[in-house]
Amino acid sequence: MLTATAAGALLGALWFVPSANATGDEPAGADPSATPTTQVTQQARAASESTDGSTADDTRLADTGSFDTTPYVIGGTLFLSLGAGFIAYSVRRERLGF
């Protein structure tokens, strides 16, 4: 009963965690900036000019700066193993009649 209560409390708490949607609540502004800056114009020219004659099929995605997820994977595996160990221990105690 305690496990069901804890699971329900956890799910109830997670219900209120905000989601990370890519869209905002308000619509984007309809008026674009009047004139692009010099830096933006130069970057656009540099991106559009190709020095080796490649086509648009060679397009690469921008580096988004993703973070290292290794600690999260290791921590999740550790806690999953710990939970499985607790379940195995409680089943063993139940079968032995402690």
C-alpha positions as CSV (number, residue, x, y, z in Angstrom):
1,M,0.0,0.0,0.0
2,L,2.9,2.3,0.8
3,T,4.4,1.7,-2.7
4,A,1.1,2.5,-4.4
5,T,0.8,5.7,-2.4
6,A,4.4,6.7,-3.3
7,A,3.8,6.0,-7.0
8,G,0.6,8.0,-7.0
9,A,2.3,10.9,-5.3
10,L,5.1,10.8,-7.8
11,L,2.8,10.7,-10.7
12,G,0.7,13.5,-9.2
13,A,3.8,15.7,-8.8
14,L,5.0,15.0,-12.3
15,W,1.6,16.1,-13.6
16,F,2.6,19.7,-12.7
17,V,6.1,19.7,-14.3
18,P,6.0,22.0,-17.3
19,S,6.7,20.5,-20.7
20,A,9.5,21.8,-22.9
21,N,7.5,22.8,-26.0
22,A,9.3,24.6,-28.8
23,T,6.4,27.0,-29.4
24,G,5.5,29.8,-27.2
25,D,2.1,30.8,-25.7
26,E,2.0,34.0,-27.8
27,P,2.2,34.1,-31.6
28,A,5.4,35.4,-33.1
29,G,5.6,39.0,-34.0
30,A,4.3,39.9,-37.5
31,D,6.8,42.7,-38.1
32,P,10.3,41.5,-39.0
33,S,13.2,43.8,-38.4
34,A,13.4,46.4,-41.1
35,T,17.0,45.9,-42.1
36,P,19.4,43.0,-41.3
37,T,22.6,43.9,-39.6
38,T,25.9,43.8,-41.4
39,Q,27.0,40.7,-39.5
40,V,23.8,38.8,-40.5
41,T,24.2,39.7,-44.1
42,Q,27.9,38.6,-44.2
43,Q,27.0,35.3,-42.5
44,A,24.3,34.7,-45.0
45,R,26.6,35.4,-47.9
46,A,29.3,33.1,-46.4
47,A,26.7,30.3,-45.9
48,S,25.3,30.7,-49.4
49,E,28.7,30.7,-51.2
50,S,30.3,27.4,-51.7
51,T,34.0,27.1,-52.2
52,D,34.0,23.5,-53.4
53,G,31.0,23.6,-55.7
54,S,28.9,21.3,-53.5
55,T,25.1,21.2,-53.8
56,A,22.4,21.8,-51.2
57,D,22.4,18.1,-50.4
58,D,25.5,18.7,-48.3
59,T,23.6,20.7,-45.7
60,R,24.6,20.1,-42.1
61,L,22.7,20.8,-39.0
62,A,23.8,23.4,-36.5
63,D,25.5,22.3,-33.3
64,T,22.9,22.7,-30.6
65,G,25.3,22.3,-27.7
66,S,23.9,19.1,-26.4
67,F,25.1,18.0,-23.0
68,D,26.7,14.7,-21.9
69,T,23.9,12.3,-20.8
70,T,26.3,9.6,-19.5
71,P,25.8,10.5,-15.8
72,Y,22.0,10.4,-16.2
73,V,22.1,7.0,-17.9
74,I,24.4,5.6,-15.2
75,G,22.3,7.1,-12.4
76,G,19.1,5.8,-14.0
77,T,20.5,2.3,-14.4
78,L,21.7,2.4,-10.8
79,F,18.3,3.4,-9.4
80,L,16.5,0.9,-11.6
81,S,18.8,-1.8,-10.3
82,L,18.3,-0.6,-6.7
83,G,14.5,-0.7,-7.1
84,A,14.7,-4.2,-8.7
85,G,16.9,-5.3,-5.7
86,F,14.3,-4.0,-3.3
87,I,11.6,-5.9,-5.1
88,A,13.6,-9.1,-5.1
89,Y,14.4,-8.7,-1.4
90,S,10.8,-8.2,-0.5
91,V,9.6,-11.2,-2.5
92,R,12.3,-13.3,-0.9
93,R,11.2,-12.1,2.6
94,E,7.5,-12.9,1.7
95,R,8.3,-16.4,0.5
96,L,10.4,-17.2,3.6
97,G,7.7,-15.9,5.9
98,F,9.7,-13.2,7.7
